[in-house]
Amino acid sequence: MLKITDLSKKYPKNTDYSVRKINLEVAEGEVVGLVGSNGAGKSTIIKSVIGVLPFNEGSVTVGGFDVNAQPEQAKKLIGYVPDDHSVYDKLTGREYVNYIGSLYGATKAQKEHALTELAESFDIVAALDKQIATYSHGMKQKICIVGALVHEPALWILDEPMVGLDPQTMKLLCNFIRQYADDKHAVLFSSHNLDAVAKICDKVAFIKSGELVRFVDLRAESDLDLDDLYMQINEVSDD
């Protein structure tokens, strides 16, 4: 579903690449986690994939559509939850979900499903007709999640989705991510929560200084301790 080939990105005023030669694939039915320290390049990779950031070299395809050459077709297949939970504060939750659904061409049935079943799953039904400006951090995260799923995207991308969530909602989100992938969708998400990564991911990409330094298939290495591996990788960078 997602294929990243030799992706490299350099910001205009920087002499070094923020990410270099990233090669990564996410298939239908898979959850792939991006793990790395702050500034490692995880968000740059994600924003390049969704078409927010132009990149210097390489290619990204979603469902066979090139993000640069066929941006509209590629983006329609993506649901994105940003790390800053940016939403339209002056809209109500219901207005926001309907608006995002319209942008992605969601059907009336898909919008209704998001505003009933998805909203109920994330315990936000009571807040749907309130202005998003009144939402707490966690509620904004929830409405972002519902909005990202309104068009039932083939590829669901989440950037640090666990930050600011209470334990109950975090567990709910982890279960939902796993279920969504099992329903023949693809999921890519970044996180510092290695426990969550270990529980729900099929594969994990360790990013360090803009490079993919280790790619682990947890289905083949189920006994691997991600905490130990994370520490080993980052100790190397400090030598």
MDAnalysis code that builds the backbone (N, CA, C; Angstrom):
import MDAnalysis as mda
import numpy as np

u = mda.Universe.empty(717, n_residues=239, atom_resindex=np.repeat(np.arange(239), 3), trajectory=True)
u.add_TopologyAttr("name", ["N", "CA", "C"] * 239)
u.add_TopologyAttr("resid", np.arange(1, 240))
u.add_TopologyAttr("resname", ["MET", "LEU", "LYS", "ILE", "THR", "ASP", "LEU", "SER", "LYS", "LYS", "TYR", "PRO", "LYS", "ASN", "THR", "ASP", "TYR", "SER", "VAL", "ARG", "LYS", "ILE", "ASN", "LEU", "GLU", "VAL", "ALA", "GLU", "GLY", "GLU", "VAL", "VAL", "GLY", "LEU", "VAL", "GLY", "SER", "ASN", "GLY", "ALA", "GLY", "LYS", "SER", "THR", "ILE", "ILE", "LYS", "SER", "VAL", "ILE", "GLY", "VAL", "LEU", "PRO", "PHE", "ASN", "GLU", "GLY", "SER", "VAL", "THR", "VAL", "GLY", "GLY", "PHE", "ASP", "VAL", "ASN", "ALA", "GLN", "PRO", "GLU", "GLN", "ALA", "LYS", "LYS", "LEU", "ILE", "GLY", "TYR", "VAL", "PRO", "ASP", "ASP", "HIS", "SER", "VAL", "TYR", "ASP", "LYS", "LEU", "THR", "GLY", "ARG", "GLU", "TYR", "VAL", "ASN", "TYR", "ILE", "GLY", "SER", "LEU", "TYR", "GLY", "ALA", "THR", "LYS", "ALA", "GLN", "LYS", "GLU", "HIS", "ALA", "LEU", "THR", "GLU", "LEU", "ALA", "GLU", "SER", "PHE", "ASP", "ILE", "VAL", "ALA", "ALA", "LEU", "ASP", "LYS", "GLN", "ILE", "ALA", "THR", "TYR", "SER", "HIS", "GLY", "MET", "LYS", "GLN", "LYS", "ILE", "CYS", "ILE", "VAL", "GLY", "ALA", "LEU", "VAL", "HIS", "GLU", "PRO", "ALA", "LEU", "TRP", "ILE", "LEU", "ASP", "GLU", "PRO", "MET", "VAL", "GLY", "LEU", "ASP", "PRO", "GLN", "THR", "MET", "LYS", "LEU", "LEU", "CYS", "ASN", "PHE", "ILE", "ARG", "GLN", "TYR", "ALA", "ASP", "ASP", "LYS", "HIS", "ALA", "VAL", "LEU", "PHE", "SER", "SER", "HIS", "ASN", "LEU", "ASP", "ALA", "VAL", "ALA", "LYS", "ILE", "CYS", "ASP", "LYS", "VAL", "ALA", "PHE", "ILE", "LYS", "SER", "GLY", "GLU", "LEU", "VAL", "ARG", "PHE", "VAL", "ASP", "LEU", "ARG", "ALA", "GLU", "SER", "ASP", "LEU", "ASP", "LEU", "ASP", "ASP", "LEU", "TYR", "MET", "GLN", "ILE", "ASN", "GLU", "VAL", "SER", "ASP", "ASP"])
u.atoms.positions = np.array([
    [0.826, -1.216, 0.000],
    [0.000, 0.000, 0.000],
    [0.859, 1.264, 0.000],
    [1.878, 1.274, 0.865],
    [2.816, 2.396, 0.913],
    [4.207, 1.902, 0.540],
    [4.837, 2.605, -0.380],
    [6.210, 2.266, -0.756],
    [7.052, 3.535, -0.790],
    [8.056, 3.572, 0.068],
    [8.994, 4.698, 0.133],
    [10.326, 4.213, -0.423],
    [10.832, 4.903, -1.426],
    [12.062, 4.479, -2.091],
    [13.098, 5.598, -2.090],
    [14.203, 5.377, -1.408],
    [15.341, 6.309, -1.379],
    [14.917, 7.743, -1.046],
    [13.990, 7.877, -0.118],
    [13.498, 9.197, 0.258],
    [14.572, 10.005, 0.982],
    [14.850, 11.195, 0.461],
    [15.812, 12.105, 1.089],
    [15.214, 13.504, 1.122],
    [15.381, 14.176, 2.250],
    [14.833, 15.519, 2.429],
    [15.852, 16.415, 3.100],
    [16.097, 17.576, 2.475],
    [16.980, 18.594, 3.052],
    [16.202, 19.909, 3.105],
    [16.140, 20.514, 4.294],
    [15.468, 21.802, 4.419],
    [16.339, 22.896, 3.812],
    [15.721, 23.954, 3.253],
    [16.455, 24.971, 2.478],
    [17.679, 25.567, 3.171],
    [17.610, 25.855, 4.459],
    [18.709, 26.516, 5.141],
    [19.678, 25.551, 5.824],
    [19.433, 24.256, 5.665],
    [20.298, 23.253, 6.287],
    [21.329, 22.724, 5.307],
    [22.515, 22.431, 5.807],
    [23.546, 21.831, 4.959],
    [23.436, 20.315, 4.932],
    [22.864, 19.733, 5.995],
    [22.724, 18.278, 6.080],
    [21.283, 17.850, 5.763],
    [21.151, 16.629, 5.327],
    [19.836, 16.062, 5.078],
    [19.136, 15.750, 6.399],
    [17.852, 16.034, 6.459],
    [17.068, 15.663, 7.639],
    [16.721, 14.182, 7.620],
    [16.440, 13.661, 6.434],
    [16.322, 12.215, 6.247],
    [17.062, 11.851, 4.965],
    [17.659, 10.662, 4.969],
    [18.467, 10.265, 3.814],
    [18.233, 8.797, 3.472],
    [17.918, 8.563, 2.197],
    [17.818, 7.220, 1.629],
    [16.919, 6.287, 2.457],
    [15.708, 6.760, 2.749],
    [14.763, 5.937, 3.492],
    [14.040, 4.997, 2.532],
    [14.092, 3.705, 2.838],
    [13.366, 2.699, 2.069],
    [12.466, 1.925, 3.027],
    [11.166, 1.953, 2.744],
    [10.210, 1.374, 3.682],
    [8.924, 1.024, 2.947],
    [8.329, -0.101, 3.302],
    [7.051, -0.496, 2.724],
    [6.084, -0.888, 3.835],
    [4.806, -0.567, 3.623],
    [3.745, -0.984, 4.526],
    [2.663, -1.634, 3.672],
    [2.390, -2.901, 3.941],
    [1.413, -3.650, 3.146],
    [0.045, -3.629, 3.818],
    [-0.978, -3.993, 3.077],
    [-2.310, -4.153, 3.650],
    [-2.247, -5.175, 4.786],
    [-2.908, -4.855, 5.902],
    [-2.909, -5.761, 7.037],
    [-1.743, -5.583, 7.983],
    [-0.867, -4.620, 7.703],
    [0.314, -4.411, 8.532],
    [0.236, -3.119, 9.334],
    [0.816, -3.179, 10.536],
    [1.073, -1.982, 11.323],
    [2.577, -1.834, 11.425],
    [3.095, -0.721, 10.955],
    [4.528, -0.457, 11.008],
    [4.775, 0.764, 11.881],
    [5.673, 0.623, 12.842],
    [5.993, 1.716, 13.751],
    [7.302, 2.392, 13.397],
    [7.317, 3.716, 13.504],
    [8.546, 4.497, 13.364],
    [8.998, 4.884, 14.759],
    [10.219, 4.499, 15.112],
    [10.742, 4.752, 16.449],
    [12.060, 5.485, 16.340],
    [12.248, 6.479, 17.204],
    [13.506, 7.218, 17.222],
    [13.408, 8.366, 18.202],
    [14.533, 8.935, 18.541],
    [14.555, 10.053, 19.480],
    [13.985, 11.307, 18.835],
    [13.724, 12.327, 19.627],
    [13.251, 13.613, 19.086],
    [14.261, 14.154, 18.084],
    [13.766, 14.576, 16.929],
    [14.642, 15.117, 15.903],
    [15.286, 14.080, 15.012],
    [14.899, 12.816, 15.175],
    [15.505, 11.746, 14.380],
    [15.064, 11.780, 12.920],
    [13.883, 12.379, 12.671],
    [13.385, 12.471, 11.299],
    [12.061, 11.779, 11.059],
    [11.433, 11.287, 12.111],
    [10.167, 10.553, 11.961],
    [9.070, 11.428, 11.353],
    [8.879, 12.620, 11.912],
    [7.823, 13.507, 11.404],
    [8.118, 13.985, 9.988],
    [9.397, 14.173, 9.672],
    [9.766, 14.571, 8.315],
    [9.382, 13.489, 7.318],
    [9.612, 12.240, 7.677],
    [9.225, 11.123, 6.813],
    [7.714, 11.126, 6.608],
    [6.977, 11.238, 7.697],
    [5.522, 11.200, 7.619],
    [4.985, 12.359, 6.789],
    [5.493, 13.560, 7.014],
    [4.990, 14.724, 6.289],
    [5.379, 14.685, 4.811],
    [6.454, 14.001, 4.493],
    [6.812, 13.801, 3.090],
    [5.842, 12.820, 2.437],
    [5.467, 11.792, 3.176],
    [4.545, 10.783, 2.648],
    [3.172, 11.385, 2.361],
    [2.680, 12.239, 3.268],
    [1.328, 12.782, 3.085],
    [1.298, 13.983, 2.141],
    [2.456, 14.412, 1.666],
    [2.507, 15.481, 0.676],
    [2.595, 16.880, 1.233],
    [2.810, 17.008, 2.552],
    [2.940, 18.335, 3.156],
    [4.318, 18.927, 2.885],
    [5.344, 18.083, 2.902],
    [6.705, 18.533, 2.665],
    [7.206, 18.015, 1.315],
    [7.717, 18.893, 0.466],
    [8.372, 18.408, -0.750],
    [9.706, 17.773, -0.373],
    [10.098, 16.737, -1.087],
    [11.378, 16.100, -0.787],
    [12.304, 16.190, -1.988],
    [13.601, 16.067, -1.714],
    [14.609, 16.319, -2.731],
    [14.875, 15.134, -3.647],
    [14.852, 13.949, -3.063],
    [15.201, 12.759, -3.839],
    [14.294, 11.594, -3.447],
    [14.187, 10.630, -4.354],
    [13.421, 9.432, -4.070],
    [11.976, 9.543, -4.516],
    [11.187, 8.555, -4.105],
    [9.779, 8.536, -4.489],
    [8.930, 7.930, -3.378],
    [7.651, 8.303, -3.386],
    [6.670, 7.760, -2.455],
    [5.421, 7.426, -3.252],
    [4.943, 6.194, -3.106],
    [3.687, 5.821, -3.752],
    [2.719, 5.283, -2.702],
    [1.451, 5.600, -2.882],
    [0.381, 5.110, -2.010],
    [-0.656, 4.442, -2.898],
    [-0.853, 3.150, -2.698],
    [-1.781, 2.416, -3.549],
    [-1.395, 2.470, -5.010],
    [-0.105, 2.610, -5.276],
    [0.386, 2.684, -6.654],
    [0.411, 4.080, -7.236],
    [-0.110, 5.073, -6.515],
    [-0.123, 6.456, -6.992],
    [1.081, 7.215, -6.431],
    [1.790, 7.898, -7.304],
    [2.948, 8.675, -6.890],
    [2.504, 9.959, -6.195],
    [3.041, 10.212, -5.008],
    [2.634, 11.373, -4.209],
    [2.916, 12.685, -4.925],
    [3.995, 12.739, -5.720],
    [4.326, 13.965, -6.447],
    [3.579, 14.075, -7.774],
    [3.530, 12.995, -8.523],
    [2.928, 13.033, -9.858],
    [1.404, 12.911, -9.825],
    [0.881, 12.208, -8.815],
    [-0.572, 11.986, -8.711],
    [-1.034, 12.291, -7.277],
    [-0.832, 13.527, -6.835],
    [-1.084, 13.850, -5.427],
    [-2.528, 13.664, -4.986],
    [-3.491, 14.007, -5.837],
    [-4.892, 13.906, -5.429],
    [-5.296, 12.459, -5.210],
    [-4.910, 11.581, -6.137],
    [-5.268, 10.172, -6.000],
    [-4.592, 9.553, -4.786],
    [-3.328, 9.913, -4.552],
    [-2.584, 9.350, -3.418],
    [-3.164, 9.821, -2.090],
    [-3.443, 11.122, -1.986],
    [-3.914, 11.681, -0.718],
    [-5.300, 11.186, -0.337],
    [-6.124, 10.863, -1.326],
    [-7.465, 10.362, -1.028],
    [-7.426, 9.002, -0.321],
    [-6.305, 8.325, -0.419],
    [-6.154, 7.017, 0.215],
    [-5.602, 7.111, 1.628],
    [-5.270, 8.333, 2.075],
    [-4.590, 8.519, 3.357],
    [-5.508, 9.172, 4.381],
    [-5.447, 8.678, 5.594],
    [-6.038, 9.355, 6.749],
    [-4.895, 9.730, 7.680],
    [-4.841, 10.983, 8.120],
    [-3.671, 11.482, 8.843],
    [-4.049, 12.108, 10.169],
    [-3.381, 11.681, 11.232],
    [-3.540, 12.272, 12.558],
    [-2.227, 12.969, 12.906],
    [-2.192, 14.313, 12.918],
    [-0.932, 15.040, 13.161],
    [-0.509, 15.005, 14.614],
    [0.766, 15.307, 14.844],
    [1.296, 15.279, 16.208],
    [0.855, 16.483, 17.029],
    [0.427, 17.565, 16.370],
    [0.027, 18.766, 17.107],
    [-1.496, 18.874, 17.259],
    [-2.222, 17.832, 16.774],
    [-3.677, 17.778, 16.907],
    [-4.343, 19.043, 16.378],
    [-3.810, 19.592, 15.299],
    [-4.351, 20.828, 14.731],
    [-5.725, 20.568, 14.121],
    [-6.699, 21.362, 14.548],
    [-8.065, 21.264, 14.042],
    [-8.609, 22.673, 13.857],
    [-9.815, 22.758, 13.303],
    [-10.454, 24.061, 13.131],
    [-11.253, 24.377, 14.395],
    [-10.658, 25.158, 15.273],
    [-11.220, 25.392, 16.607],
    [-12.613, 26.003, 16.596],
    [-12.940, 26.774, 15.554],
    [-14.238, 27.452, 15.544],
    [-15.383, 26.550, 15.083],
    [-15.050, 25.382, 14.576],
    [-16.078, 24.429, 14.172],
    [-16.476, 23.550, 15.356],
    [-17.666, 23.017, 15.288],
    [-18.030, 21.977, 16.251],
    [-17.396, 20.664, 15.780],
    [-17.390, 19.683, 16.648],
    [-16.849, 18.391, 16.255],
    [-17.581, 17.802, 15.075],
    [-18.903, 17.932, 15.070],
    [-19.717, 17.408, 13.966],
    [-19.386, 18.123, 12.657],
    [-19.269, 19.448, 12.722],
    [-18.937, 20.222, 11.518],
    [-17.558, 19.838, 10.988],
    [-16.630, 19.622, 11.899],
    [-15.263, 19.263, 11.505],
    [-15.239, 17.919, 10.771],
    [-15.885, 16.923, 11.346],
    [-15.897, 15.600, 10.729],
    [-16.588, 15.640, 9.363],
    [-17.706, 16.349, 9.266],
    [-18.401, 16.471, 7.980],
    [-17.539, 17.202, 6.954],
    [-16.830, 18.237, 7.405],
    [-15.963, 19.001, 6.499],
    [-14.818, 18.137, 5.961],
    [-14.140, 17.431, 6.869],
    [-13.037, 16.570, 6.441],
    [-13.566, 15.472, 5.523],
    [-14.726, 14.934, 5.864],
    [-15.321, 13.911, 5.012],
    [-15.598, 14.418, 3.609],
    [-16.093, 15.646, 3.516],
    [-16.381, 16.225, 2.207],
    [-15.107, 16.439, 1.392],
    [-14.038, 16.852, 2.059],
    [-12.762, 17.052, 1.366],
    [-12.267, 15.762, 0.718],
    [-12.504, 14.649, 1.395],
    [-12.005, 13.359, 0.906],
    [-13.056, 12.574, 0.117],
    [-14.205, 13.174, -0.109],
    [-15.227, 12.509, -0.896],
    [-15.939, 11.381, -0.169],
    [-16.014, 11.478, 1.163],
    [-16.705, 10.452, 1.939],
    [-18.198, 10.448, 1.604],
    [-18.789, 9.295, 1.635],
    [-20.223, 9.175, 1.385],
    [-21.007, 9.603, 2.620],
    [-22.302, 9.803, 2.430],
    [-23.162, 10.158, 3.558],
    [-23.132, 9.064, 4.618],
    [-23.123, 7.814, 4.164],
    [-23.082, 6.681, 5.097],
    [-21.778, 6.660, 5.884],
    [-20.676, 6.993, 5.230],
    [-19.386, 7.025, 5.919],
    [-19.355, 8.127, 6.978],
    [-19.911, 9.285, 6.641],
    [-19.964, 10.379, 7.611],
    [-20.822, 9.990, 8.811],
    [-21.965, 9.369, 8.535],
    [-22.858, 8.955, 9.623],
    [-22.195, 7.909, 10.511],
    [-21.450, 7.010, 9.896],
    [-20.727, 5.986, 10.661],
    [-19.696, 6.633, 11.587],
    [-18.975, 7.630, 11.061],
    [-17.962, 8.318, 11.865],
    [-18.588, 9.052, 13.038],
    [-19.740, 9.682, 12.791],
    [-20.384, 10.507, 13.821],
    [-21.223, 9.692, 14.805],
    [-21.371, 8.420, 14.534],
    [-22.110, 7.560, 15.472],
    [-21.176, 6.512, 16.061],
    [-20.825, 5.517, 15.287],
    [-20.049, 4.400, 15.817],
    [-18.626, 4.796, 16.215],
    [-17.924, 5.522, 15.348],
    [-16.552, 5.916, 15.697],
    [-16.554, 6.884, 16.872],
    [-17.448, 7.859, 16.826],
    [-17.524, 8.832, 17.917],
    [-17.878, 8.156, 19.234],
    [-18.741, 7.152, 19.168],
    [-19.097, 6.418, 20.380],
    [-17.918, 5.589, 20.877],
    [-17.190, 4.978, 19.955],
    [-16.028, 4.179, 20.339],
    [-15.007, 5.002, 21.105],
    [-14.843, 6.261, 20.685],
    [-13.866, 7.126, 21.341],
    [-14.499, 8.076, 22.358],
    [-15.745, 7.770, 22.731],
    [-16.433, 8.473, 23.823],
    [-16.434, 9.990, 23.626],
    [-16.878, 10.409, 22.432],
    [-16.881, 11.837, 22.147],
    [-18.224, 12.304, 21.589],
    [-19.236, 11.437, 21.645],
    [-20.562, 11.777, 21.115],
    [-21.126, 13.026, 21.785],
    [-20.986, 13.121, 23.098],
    [-21.563, 14.244, 23.846],
    [-20.930, 15.582, 23.488],
    [-19.746, 15.544, 22.882],
    [-19.041, 16.785, 22.557],
    [-19.152, 17.184, 21.087],
    [-19.840, 16.384, 20.288],
    [-19.861, 16.627, 18.850],
    [-20.452, 17.983, 18.479],
    [-21.406, 18.481, 19.244],
    [-22.036, 19.746, 18.900],
    [-21.490, 20.923, 19.710],
    [-20.341, 20.702, 20.323],
    [-19.645, 21.780, 21.018],
    [-18.478, 22.265, 20.169],
    [-18.126, 23.527, 20.324],
    [-17.021, 24.093, 19.559],
    [-15.707, 23.427, 19.988],
    [-14.881, 23.092, 19.008],
    [-13.633, 22.384, 19.296],
    [-12.710, 23.204, 20.187],
    [-12.847, 24.520, 20.154],
    [-12.031, 25.385, 21.015],
    [-12.236, 25.059, 22.494],
    [-13.374, 24.457, 22.846],
    [-13.654, 24.120, 24.244],
    [-13.132, 22.729, 24.612],
    [-12.594, 21.991, 23.652],
    [-12.139, 20.623, 23.890],
    [-10.835, 20.605, 24.680],
    [-10.664, 19.566, 25.462],
    [-9.376, 19.313, 26.104],
    [-8.401, 18.757, 25.070],
    [-7.130, 18.630, 25.470],
    [-6.113, 18.078, 24.578],
    [-6.522, 16.689, 24.100],
    [-6.964, 15.847, 25.028],
    [-7.344, 14.492, 24.672],
    [-8.538, 14.438, 23.745],
    [-9.510, 15.326, 23.957],
    [-10.692, 15.361, 23.096],
    [-10.335, 15.821, 21.686],
    [-9.406, 16.768, 21.582],
    [-8.956, 17.198, 20.248],
    [-8.281, 16.039, 19.514],
    [-7.518, 15.251, 20.272],
    [-6.886, 14.084, 19.664],
    [-7.944, 13.108, 19.149],
    [-8.995, 12.912, 19.925],
    [-10.060, 11.991, 19.529],
    [-10.790, 12.468, 18.275],
    [-11.090, 13.759, 18.206],
    [-11.819, 14.248, 17.034],
    [-10.928, 14.210, 15.795],
    [-9.620, 14.370, 15.986],
    [-8.675, 14.210, 14.874],
    [-8.699, 12.779, 14.348],
    [-8.753, 11.832, 15.271],
    [-8.785, 10.422, 14.886],
    [-10.059, 10.109, 14.104],
    [-11.198, 10.566, 14.611],
    [-12.473, 10.331, 13.928],
    [-12.467, 10.980, 12.546],
    [-11.957, 12.209, 12.471],
    [-11.883, 12.898, 11.184],
    [-10.977, 12.189, 10.191],
    [-9.876, 11.631, 10.692],
    [-8.935, 10.939, 9.804],
    [-9.512, 9.656, 9.227],
    [-10.493, 9.083, 9.935],
    [-11.055, 7.798, 9.522],
    [-12.387, 7.920, 8.793],
    [-12.895, 9.141, 8.652],
    [-14.244, 9.322, 8.118],
    [-14.402, 8.738, 6.712],
    [-13.347, 8.780, 5.899],
    [-13.446, 8.264, 4.531],
    [-12.892, 6.842, 4.398],
    [-12.667, 6.182, 5.534],
    [-12.166, 4.809, 5.563],
    [-10.911, 4.655, 4.706],
    [-9.840, 5.369, 5.077],
    [-8.631, 5.383, 4.248],
    [-7.941, 4.022, 4.187],
    [-7.339, 3.742, 3.057],
    [-6.578, 2.503, 2.905],
    [-5.299, 2.549, 3.727],
    [-4.752, 3.764, 3.903],
    [-3.525, 3.960, 4.677],
    [-3.795, 4.972, 5.781],
    [-3.646, 4.542, 7.022],
    [-3.860, 5.406, 8.180],
    [-2.500, 5.748, 8.776],
    [-2.208, 7.045, 8.862],
    [-0.916, 7.507, 9.364],
    [-1.136, 8.350, 10.613],
    [-0.415, 8.022, 11.675],
    [-0.547, 8.738, 12.944],
    [0.840, 9.142, 13.439],
    [0.981, 10.412, 13.780],
    [2.253, 10.936, 14.274],
    [2.133, 11.167, 15.781],
    [2.814, 10.345, 16.566],
    [2.787, 10.422, 18.032],
    [1.349, 10.459, 18.574],
    [0.543, 9.464, 18.255],
    [-0.875, 9.517, 18.638],
    [-1.145, 9.278, 20.122],
    [-0.174, 8.730, 20.851],
    [-0.417, 8.386, 22.257],
    [-0.205, 9.561, 23.213],
    [0.443, 10.621, 22.743],
    [0.790, 11.732, 23.625],
    [-0.469, 12.414, 24.167],
    [-0.544, 12.532, 25.488],
    [-1.648, 13.251, 26.113],
    [-2.904, 12.448, 26.337],
    [-2.892, 11.169, 25.961],
    [-4.079, 10.346, 26.148],
    [-4.045, 9.655, 27.510],
    [-5.214, 9.522, 28.113],
    [-5.293, 8.777, 29.369],
    [-5.127, 7.294, 29.061],
    [-4.764, 6.479, 30.071],
    [-4.504, 5.055, 29.834],
    [-5.650, 4.308, 29.158],
    [-6.884, 4.629, 29.522],
    [-8.028, 3.935, 28.932],
    [-8.150, 4.230, 27.439],
    [-8.002, 5.516, 27.084],
    [-8.100, 5.894, 25.669],
    [-6.912, 5.347, 24.882],
    [-5.735, 5.324, 25.518],
    [-4.555, 4.785, 24.850],
    [-4.757, 3.302, 24.510],
    [-5.305, 2.554, 25.466],
    [-5.570, 1.137, 25.215],
    [-6.595, 0.971, 24.107],
    [-7.631, 1.810, 24.125],
    [-8.661, 1.766, 23.090],
    [-8.060, 2.043, 21.722],
    [-7.210, 3.063, 21.635],
    [-6.592, 3.418, 20.360],
    [-5.685, 2.301, 19.853],
    [-4.907, 1.710, 20.748],
    [-4.033, 0.602, 20.353],
    [-4.842, -0.553, 19.778],
    [-5.916, -0.909, 20.446],
    [-6.772, -1.992, 19.956],
    [-7.399, -1.639, 18.612],
    [-7.785, -0.365, 18.475],
    [-8.435, 0.067, 17.239],
    [-7.440, 0.046, 16.077],
    [-6.197, 0.481, 16.323],
    [-5.171, 0.451, 15.280],
    [-4.955, -0.974, 14.791],
    [-4.854, -1.897, 15.739],
    [-4.628, -3.297, 15.374],
    [-5.810, -3.849, 14.576],
    [-7.012, -3.536, 15.030],
    [-8.208, -3.999, 14.343],
    [-8.305, -3.409, 12.945],
    [-7.956, -2.123, 12.821],
    [-8.051, -1.461, 11.520],
    [-7.120, -2.126, 10.508],
    [-5.921, -2.470, 10.945],
    [-4.991, -3.163, 10.055],
    [-5.496, -4.563, 9.715],
    [-6.042, -5.245, 10.703],
    [-6.547, -6.598, 10.469],
    [-7.701, -6.614, 9.478],
    [-8.366, -5.465, 9.305],
    [-9.443, -5.344, 8.321],
    [-8.912, -4.985, 6.933],
    [-7.647, -5.337, 6.691],
    [-6.987, -5.178, 5.388],
    [-6.678, -3.732, 5.038],
    [-6.359, -2.937, 6.068],
    [-5.841, -1.596, 5.849],
    [-4.365, -1.587, 6.255],
    [-3.670, -0.534, 5.898],
    [-2.266, -0.367, 6.278],
    [-2.157, 0.780, 7.278],
    [-1.284, 0.621, 8.269],
    [-1.111, 1.648, 9.296],
    [0.371, 1.935, 9.500],
    [0.703, 3.218, 9.498],
    [2.056, 3.682, 9.818],
    [1.932, 4.700, 10.926],
    [2.668, 4.494, 12.036],
    [2.610, 5.496, 13.086],
    [3.945, 5.619, 13.802],
    [4.210, 6.819, 14.298],
    [5.422, 7.062, 15.078],
    [5.042, 7.153, 16.541],
    [5.945, 6.708, 17.404],
    [5.639, 6.746, 18.828],
    [6.902, 6.559, 19.656],
    [6.884, 7.185, 20.847],
    [7.913, 6.935, 21.840],
    [7.468, 5.859, 22.826],
    [6.229, 5.426, 22.703],
    [5.681, 4.430, 23.610],
    [6.035, 3.038, 23.095],
    [7.144, 2.500, 23.570],
    [7.631, 1.230, 23.050],
    [6.748, 0.055, 23.469],
    [6.058, 0.180, 24.594],
    [5.128, -0.873, 25.002],
    [4.004, -1.002, 23.988],
    [3.458, 0.147, 23.569],
    [2.390, 0.135, 22.570],
    [2.902, -0.385, 21.235],
    [4.094, 0.038, 20.860],
    [4.695, -0.419, 19.604],
    [4.839, -1.940, 19.607],
    [5.329, -2.485, 20.719],
    [5.542, -3.936, 20.820],
    [4.237, -4.704, 20.737],
    [3.170, -4.129, 21.276],
    [1.883, -4.832, 21.332],
    [1.163, -4.860, 19.990],
    [1.265, -3.793, 19.221],
    [0.403, -3.701, 18.040],
    [1.125, -3.737, 16.701],
    [2.431, -3.551, 16.693],
    [3.152, -3.465, 15.415],
    [3.571, -4.832, 14.891],
    [3.537, -4.976, 13.580],
    [4.105, -6.140, 12.911],
    [5.584, -5.909, 12.641],
    [5.920, -4.660, 12.305],
    [7.299, -4.309, 11.986],
    [7.637, -2.957, 12.613],
    [8.915, -2.756, 12.900],
    [9.356, -1.511, 13.514],
    [10.589, -0.999, 12.783],
    [10.547, 0.278, 12.403],
    [11.684, 0.937, 11.755],
    [12.330, 1.889, 12.752],
    [13.587, 1.661, 13.071],
    [14.318, 2.529, 13.988],
    [15.038, 3.603, 13.176],
    [14.698, 4.862, 13.472],
    [15.262, 5.998, 12.756],
    [16.255, 6.704, 13.658],
    [17.446, 6.961, 13.139],
    [18.469, 7.675, 13.896],
    [19.190, 8.636, 12.963],
    [19.225, 9.913, 13.344],
    [19.920, 10.940, 12.552],
    [19.480, 10.922, 11.093],
    [18.184, 10.714, 10.872],
    [17.642, 10.777, 9.525],
    [17.803, 9.525, 8.687],
    [18.315, 8.459, 9.288],
    [18.516, 7.224, 8.539],
    [17.785, 6.064, 9.198],
    [17.363, 5.118, 8.381],
    [16.747, 3.902, 8.898],
    [17.889, 2.942, 9.237],
    [18.138, 2.766, 10.533],
    [19.306, 1.998, 10.960],
    [18.982, 0.548, 11.307],
    [17.698, 0.258, 11.553],
    [17.321, -1.121, 11.882],
    [15.834, -1.303, 11.573],
    [15.536, -2.389, 10.880],
    [14.147, -2.699, 10.551],
    [13.856, -4.088, 11.094],
    [12.884, -4.171, 11.994],
    [12.620, -5.410, 12.714],
    [11.233, -5.941, 12.366],
    [11.157, -7.221, 12.042],
    [9.881, -7.900, 11.847],
    [9.556, -8.611, 13.152],
    [8.635, -8.049, 13.930],
    [8.317, -8.607, 15.238],
    [7.626, -9.959, 15.148],
    [7.064, -10.260, 13.999],
    [6.438, -11.571, 13.836],
    [7.496, -12.672, 13.801],
    [8.692, -12.315, 13.336],
    [9.797, -13.278, 13.296],
    [10.685, -13.183, 14.530],
    [10.671, -12.009, 15.187],
    [11.509, -11.797, 16.371],
    [10.631, -11.349, 17.544],
    [9.712, -12.189, 17.912],
    [8.726, -11.836, 18.930],
    [9.330, -11.671, 20.319],
    [10.500, -12.248, 20.548],
    [11.137, -12.165, 21.865],
    [12.051, -10.943, 22.004],
    [12.145, -10.156, 20.974],
    [13.041, -9.011, 20.997],
    [12.572, -7.964, 21.998],
    [13.488, -7.441, 22.798],
    [13.188, -6.383, 23.761],
    [13.421, -5.034, 23.087],
    [12.356, -4.332, 22.752],
    [12.494, -3.066, 22.033],
    [13.168, -1.995, 22.867],
    [12.954, -2.020, 24.183],
    [13.614, -1.041, 25.052],
    [15.118, -1.202, 24.990],
    [15.598, -2.442, 25.094],
    [17.038, -2.697, 25.032],
    [17.605, -2.300, 23.673],
    [16.872, -2.654, 22.607],
    [17.347, -2.322, 21.268],
    [17.400, -0.817, 21.067],
    [16.374, -0.116, 21.550],
    [16.353, 1.348, 21.453],
    [17.568, 1.955, 22.159],
    [17.868, 1.472, 23.358],
    [19.005, 1.983, 24.117],
    [20.316, 1.691, 23.402],
    [20.448, 0.502, 22.832],
    [21.664, 0.140, 22.107],
    [21.885, 1.054, 20.909],
    [20.824, 1.290, 20.177],
    [20.928, 2.133, 18.976],
    [21.323, 3.558, 19.350],
    [20.745, 4.091, 20.399],
    [21.044, 5.467, 20.770],
    [22.359, 5.603, 21.521],
    [22.835, 4.543, 22.144],
    [24.170, 4.566, 22.745],
    [25.241, 4.677, 21.674],
    [24.992, 4.003, 20.556],
    [25.949, 4.069, 19.452],
    [26.110, 5.493, 18.957],
    [24.971, 6.240, 18.913],
    [25.016, 7.606, 18.391],
    [25.738, 8.554, 19.338],
    [25.899, 8.151, 20.606],
    [26.557, 9.026, 21.566],
    [28.052, 8.763, 21.698],
    [28.543, 7.696, 21.066],
    [29.972, 7.351, 21.196],
    [30.860, 8.326, 20.433],
])
